[in-house]
Amino acid sequence: MKNKSTKLISLLFTLAVLLCFAASGMAKEDNKANYEAKVKQNDATIGVIAGVINYVCPKLIPAASAGGICNSEDPVGSAVGVQKYMEVNWDKEEDDIEDAKMPELLNKTAALQFWDAVEQFKLHFSYREEAKKAAESGDMLLALNNEEMAWQYLVKCASRGVFAKKLVDGE
């Protein structure tokens, strides 16, 4: 009985090893397809984020300043501009952004959500850069994993952006 069990376990183990080797070739192709799909998804997510920035930016900054900050042709520049506007009186050594003396804002709570959205967005760049390098070198699993990490930060950004939008809309 022991001998039959040992043979069966050995056979199953061998089969599992063979399946792993066979799957590794397919996994490489799957990783490439999944990576390419994730790049498209991330690009589309950035497009949605840009739309939220363009909507929210002029609802945070008074009209006199918004014209120089909010630019629908450059949503990322607008987002950074809002941050620079918010941090004019911020002593980074002493205070968190929540405690900073802010210049005039149309909705401080929404602006703080927007601030956090921009901070999350900034964190995705390095992962996309690493993903591109990995893809160029043929390491599709690493490329996919880095695009997935970038997506996590994009989702956090989008979430905060939606909160900011709801706040400026009075929801």
Secondary structure by P-SEA (a helix, b strand, c coil): caaaaaaaaaaaaaaaaaaaaaaaaaaaaaaaaaaaaaaaaaaaaaaaaaaaaaacccccccccccccccccccaaaaaaaaaaaaaccccccccccccccccccccaaaaaaaaaaaaaaaaaaaaaaaaaaaaaacaaaaaaaaaaaaaaaaaaaaaaaaaaaaaaacc
